[in-house]
Amino acid sequence: MRFTRVLVTGGQGYLGSVVVDLLSRSGFEVVSLDSGYVTDTRAALPHVTYVQGDVLDPASWQTALADVEAVVHLAAIVGDPACGVDEDLAMRTNYLGTIRVVEACRKFGVGRIVFASTCSNYGSTEGEQVDVWSPLNPQSVYAQTKVLAEHYLLSPHGGGPEPCILRFATLHGLSPRMRFDLAVNIMTASALAQGRIVVQGGSQWRPFIHVRDAASAILKCLRRRPGSQAVVYNCGSNEENYLIKDLAELIRHEVPGSVTDILGDVQDLRNYRVDFSLIRQTLSFTNSFRVVDGVREIRDAMMNGAYDDYLSPRYSNHLRALDVSHQGAL
Ligand SMILES: NC(=O)c1ccc[n+]([C@@H]2O[C@H](COP(=O)([O-])OP(=O)(O)OC[C@H]3O[C@@H](n4cnc5c(N)ncnc54)[C@H](O)[C@@H]3O)[C@@H](O)[C@H]2O)c1
């Protein structure tokens, strides 16, 4: 039964392509909106409507919001290195783009917006566990754009969509639009292809979540009762907080013959251990996968010959952003 029409911005991205698939299989009528900023292939799932458009230019796509009941807003320039290539573009896309999407939602009477934020908003917490009420301490332009967008979503602007904000842990695992610029994915790929896992420092904490679990959390947000009290959730699970050196050890164990190379103790500005109790208690969200599952599926896909070119710019938001910026400069 198709009961709700949902628009997913960034629907062709790493997370978006998994979300679009899950929502479509769960009975939603799905519209994907993506500018093609990082994706050059046109995904084509049956039953999904694909619209090419820039979130900054709603006039060109907002009619796609007709009869839409909820928006899942994922479109962004994603990651510290990619945002560093053109900080102004990152700020406009991630912050102003969110404002534009909310304004369009208001115009078309969209009732709900699920927003993809990030646990990197917490910055460096010296290993202290942080929860949704802890102060934010963004250490990069990327995190700053997300903090500002959250702030806007949480400000009252009469008649706008009800926000549900998910501060995701770092994603991992296979997606139709693969990324090899994420810690678990790149460390697994390099263990397999180079026999070596390079770790900078290693004593920093980082939480992880499988991309399919992240998509399931979004589904939970779409299904939660209107007017539910909590609007900001850390999205992940408590047992998936890892020290990076332990993550490397786990991967080394799963890729026989690989070695770990720890390069001194660099100061990583992102060091956070996150409490995910609220999403478990309020939305009954639990993860179905652990980091080891993401490692194994990537390892097996690579052993079957997929991703021989895992260092290609198409798998890296940073290299892709450099390409786009270079083309713009020509
Ligand atoms: N991947 C992670 O570890 C992670 C962690 C926390 C939060 N998030 C958030 O989840 C969301 C999805 O991340 P992802 O990993 O899928 O990244 P991604 O780069 O694969 O996906 C982002 C998508 O947005 C599109 N896009 C960029 N600019 C656009 C614009 N102006 N208009 C329309 N579309 C545009 C891109 O083409 C891409 O398909 C992002 O908002 C990100 O900040 C991701």
PDBQT file of the ligand as one rigid body, heavy atoms in Angstrom, charges set to zero:
ROOT
HETATM    1  N1  LIG A 401      28.238   9.815   5.553  1.00  0.00    +0.000 N 
HETATM    2  C1  LIG A 401      28.334  10.085   6.866  1.00  0.00    +0.000 C 
HETATM    3  O1  LIG A 401      29.154   9.509   7.597  1.00  0.00    +0.000 OA
HETATM    4  C2  LIG A 401      27.401  11.087   7.484  1.00  0.00    +0.000 A 
HETATM    5  C3  LIG A 401      27.463  11.287   8.865  1.00  0.00    +0.000 A 
HETATM    6  C4  LIG A 401      26.634  12.240   9.448  1.00  0.00    +0.000 A 
HETATM    7  C5  LIG A 401      25.737  12.941   8.680  1.00  0.00    +0.000 A 
HETATM    8  N2  LIG A 401      25.680  12.721   7.337  1.00  0.00    +0.000 N 
HETATM    9  C6  LIG A 401      24.739  13.499   6.556  1.00  0.00    +0.000 C 
HETATM   10  O2  LIG A 401      23.944  12.637   5.756  1.00  0.00    +0.000 OA
HETATM   11  C7  LIG A 401      23.621  13.272   4.518  1.00  0.00    +0.000 C 
HETATM   12  C8  LIG A 401      24.009  12.376   3.369  1.00  0.00    +0.000 C 
HETATM   13  O3  LIG A 401      25.425  12.142   3.394  1.00  0.00    +0.000 OA
HETATM   14  P1  LIG A 401      26.105  11.136   2.364  1.00  0.00    +0.000 P 
HETATM   15  O4  LIG A 401      27.163  10.409   3.079  1.00  0.00    +0.000 OA
HETATM   16  O5  LIG A 401      25.053  10.374   1.642  1.00  0.00    +0.000 OA
HETATM   17  O6  LIG A 401      26.822  12.162   1.372  1.00  0.00    +0.000 OA
HETATM   18  P2  LIG A 401      26.800  12.235  -0.206  1.00  0.00    +0.000 P 
HETATM   19  O7  LIG A 401      27.788  13.275  -0.586  1.00  0.00    +0.000 OA
HETATM   20  O8  LIG A 401      26.984  10.869  -0.791  1.00  0.00    +0.000 OA
HETATM   21  O9  LIG A 401      25.328  12.722  -0.538  1.00  0.00    +0.000 OA
HETATM   22  C9  LIG A 401      24.943  14.071  -0.623  1.00  0.00    +0.000 C 
HETATM   23  C10 LIG A 401      24.075  14.242  -1.860  1.00  0.00    +0.000 C 
HETATM   24  O10 LIG A 401      23.647  15.602  -1.935  1.00  0.00    +0.000 OA
HETATM   25  C11 LIG A 401      23.697  16.013  -3.302  1.00  0.00    +0.000 C 
HETATM   26  N3  LIG A 401      23.823  17.459  -3.354  1.00  0.00    +0.000 N 
HETATM   27  C12 LIG A 401      24.909  18.228  -3.043  1.00  0.00    +0.000 A 
HETATM   28  N4  LIG A 401      24.644  19.517  -3.221  1.00  0.00    +0.000 NA
HETATM   29  C13 LIG A 401      23.347  19.590  -3.649  1.00  0.00    +0.000 A 
HETATM   30  C14 LIG A 401      22.473  20.670  -3.995  1.00  0.00    +0.000 A 
HETATM   31  N5  LIG A 401      22.901  21.948  -3.945  1.00  0.00    +0.000 N 
HETATM   32  N6  LIG A 401      21.215  20.389  -4.385  1.00  0.00    +0.000 NA
HETATM   33  C15 LIG A 401      20.790  19.108  -4.439  1.00  0.00    +0.000 A 
HETATM   34  N7  LIG A 401      21.564  18.043  -4.146  1.00  0.00    +0.000 NA
HETATM   35  C16 LIG A 401      22.825  18.285  -3.734  1.00  0.00    +0.000 A 
HETATM   36  C17 LIG A 401      24.914  15.290  -3.868  1.00  0.00    +0.000 C 
HETATM   37  O11 LIG A 401      24.872  15.201  -5.286  1.00  0.00    +0.000 OA
HETATM   38  C18 LIG A 401      24.826  13.923  -3.168  1.00  0.00    +0.000 C 
HETATM   39  O12 LIG A 401      24.114  13.006  -3.959  1.00  0.00    +0.000 OA
HETATM   40  C19 LIG A 401      24.355  14.613   4.522  1.00  0.00    +0.000 C 
HETATM   41  O13 LIG A 401      23.468  15.636   4.904  1.00  0.00    +0.000 OA
HETATM   42  C20 LIG A 401      25.430  14.417   5.569  1.00  0.00    +0.000 C 
HETATM   43  O14 LIG A 401      25.822  15.644   6.145  1.00  0.00    +0.000 OA
HETATM   44  C21 LIG A 401      26.485  11.803   6.721  1.00  0.00    +0.000 A 
ENDROOT
TORSDOF 0
